[in-house]
Amino acid sequence: MSVQNATVKFDCIAVDSVTSGVGSGYQDRNITHKLSDTQSLTSSTSTPVSSAASFALTLSSGTAQIDLNAVTMAGGATADWSGIKLQAMGVKVGTGASVMTVAVGTSSGYAFSGASWSQEVESGGSFLSFQNEAAPDISTSARYILISGTGSQSCDVMLLGG
């Protein structure tokens, strides 16, 4: 199975209504603030994506490790992503859940965004990171991402590798 195309998209948009300091002749009193990034990726783009996986992850005793050498794929199969990079990762935590932390694994940790990388994801929140070929190659010594929280809570995970 290979990825035909993938899109990593981030949009943060807010509209302010200006209520003072604007002359009466100005029709539009709204200011739009926007931060946006869209990346369209295939196996042949400069940031290649050849593999994708999305799955629900349930913690056991408050932790779970994602093994990038045994990624859960569609239909329950696993794939070894050795030799490619994790290009993008998304984690969505359900409403009512405790804070979950995504970090470099404790042993053979994968430094997706630096050696001491760690990201908290609040209840009802999400985390999306696109590394644009900056992450290291996955290997037997760099393969685990740790997700920790409380008890047996769960989150949704999406990974793009290439």
C-alpha positions as CSV (number, residue, x, y, z in Angstrom):
1,M,0.0,0.0,0.0
2,S,1.4,3.4,-0.9
3,V,0.1,7.0,-0.5
4,Q,-1.2,8.6,-3.7
5,N,-1.3,12.1,-2.1
6,A,-1.4,13.7,1.4
7,T,-2.3,17.2,2.5
8,V,-1.1,18.7,5.8
9,K,-3.2,21.8,6.5
10,F,-3.2,24.3,9.3
11,D,-5.6,27.3,9.4
12,C,-6.1,29.7,12.2
13,I,-8.5,32.6,11.4
14,A,-10.0,35.3,13.5
15,V,-12.1,38.4,12.6
16,D,-11.9,41.5,14.8
17,S,-14.5,44.3,14.6
18,V,-12.9,47.7,15.0
19,T,-15.2,49.8,17.0
20,S,-13.2,53.0,17.7
21,G,-10.6,55.1,15.9
22,V,-12.2,54.5,12.5
23,G,-13.7,57.3,10.5
24,S,-17.4,57.2,9.6
25,G,-16.6,56.9,5.9
26,Y,-15.0,53.5,6.2
27,Q,-17.3,50.7,5.2
28,D,-15.3,47.7,6.4
29,R,-14.5,47.8,10.1
30,N,-13.4,44.2,10.2
31,I,-9.8,43.0,10.3
32,T,-9.1,39.4,9.5
33,H,-6.1,37.7,11.1
34,K,-4.9,34.5,9.4
35,L,-2.1,32.1,9.8
36,S,-2.3,29.3,7.2
37,D,-0.1,26.6,5.8
38,T,-1.0,23.9,3.3
39,Q,1.4,21.2,2.0
40,S,0.4,18.8,-0.8
41,L,2.7,15.8,-0.6
42,T,3.3,12.7,-2.6
43,S,6.2,10.2,-2.8
44,S,7.9,12.4,-5.4
45,T,7.7,15.9,-3.7
46,S,10.8,17.4,-2.0
47,T,9.2,16.3,1.3
48,P,8.2,12.8,0.3
49,V,5.2,11.0,1.8
50,S,5.0,7.3,0.9
51,S,3.2,5.9,4.0
52,A,0.2,7.0,6.1
53,A,-1.4,5.5,9.2
54,S,-4.3,6.6,11.4
55,F,-5.5,4.8,14.5
56,A,-7.0,5.1,18.0
57,L,-4.4,4.6,20.7
58,T,-5.4,3.5,24.2
59,L,-3.0,4.0,27.1
60,S,-2.2,1.1,29.5
61,S,-1.4,2.2,33.0
62,G,-1.1,5.8,31.7
63,T,1.4,5.2,28.8
64,A,1.7,3.9,25.3
65,Q,4.6,3.8,22.8
66,I,4.2,4.1,19.1
67,D,6.8,1.9,17.4
68,L,7.7,3.4,14.1
69,N,9.2,0.0,13.1
70,A,5.8,-1.6,13.5
71,V,3.3,1.1,12.5
72,T,-0.4,0.0,12.6
73,M,-1.7,0.4,9.1
74,A,-5.1,0.1,7.5
75,G,-6.8,-3.3,8.1
76,G,-4.7,-4.0,11.2
77,A,-1.4,-4.8,9.3
78,T,1.9,-3.4,10.5
79,A,4.6,-1.8,8.5
80,D,8.3,-1.1,9.3
81,W,9.1,2.5,8.5
82,S,12.9,2.1,9.0
83,G,14.9,4.3,6.6
84,I,12.2,6.9,6.1
85,K,11.3,10.0,8.2
86,L,8.2,10.9,10.1
87,Q,7.1,14.0,8.1
88,A,3.9,14.9,10.0
89,M,2.1,13.8,13.1
90,G,-1.3,14.7,14.5
91,V,-2.8,13.8,17.9
92,K,-6.4,14.6,18.9
93,V,-7.4,14.1,22.6
94,G,-11.1,13.7,23.3
95,T,-13.2,16.1,25.4
96,G,-13.3,15.2,29.1
97,A,-9.9,13.3,28.9
98,S,-6.9,14.3,31.0
99,V,-3.9,16.1,29.4
100,M,-1.8,13.8,27.3
101,T,1.9,14.3,26.5
102,V,3.6,13.3,23.3
103,A,7.3,12.9,23.6
104,V,10.5,11.2,22.6
105,G,10.3,7.5,23.7
106,T,12.2,6.4,26.8
107,S,14.3,3.8,25.0
108,S,15.3,4.1,21.3
109,G,13.3,7.3,21.3
110,Y,12.5,9.1,18.1
111,A,13.5,12.7,18.3
112,F,10.7,14.0,16.0
113,S,11.3,17.6,16.9
114,G,14.6,17.5,18.9
115,A,16.2,15.3,21.5
116,S,14.1,16.6,24.4
117,W,10.9,17.2,22.4
118,S,7.7,17.0,24.4
119,Q,4.2,18.4,23.6
120,E,1.2,18.5,25.9
121,V,-2.3,18.1,24.4
122,E,-5.1,19.4,26.5
123,S,-8.6,17.7,26.8
124,G,-10.5,18.4,23.6
125,G,-7.3,19.7,22.0
126,S,-5.1,18.6,19.1
127,F,-1.5,18.8,18.1
128,L,-0.3,18.9,14.5
129,S,3.3,19.1,13.4
130,F,4.8,19.1,10.0
131,Q,8.7,18.7,10.0
132,N,9.4,19.2,6.3
133,E,12.3,16.6,6.1
134,A,13.8,17.9,9.3
135,A,13.1,14.8,11.5
136,P,15.7,12.0,11.6
137,D,15.5,8.7,9.7
138,I,13.6,6.0,11.6
139,S,15.9,3.2,12.7
140,T,16.2,0.5,15.3
141,S,17.8,3.0,17.6
142,A,15.4,5.9,16.8
143,R,11.8,4.4,16.7
144,Y,9.6,5.1,19.7
145,I,7.3,8.0,20.5
146,L,5.8,8.0,24.0
147,I,2.3,9.1,24.7
148,S,1.4,9.5,28.4
149,G,-1.6,10.5,30.4
150,T,-3.9,8.9,32.9
151,G,-5.1,5.3,33.1
152,S,-6.5,3.9,30.0
153,Q,-7.6,7.1,28.2
154,S,-7.3,7.2,24.4
155,C,-6.5,9.6,21.6
156,D,-6.5,9.6,17.8
157,V,-3.2,9.6,16.0
158,M,-2.2,10.2,12.4
159,L,1.3,9.7,11.0
160,L,2.8,10.5,7.6
161,G,6.1,9.0,6.7
162,G,8.4,9.3,3.7
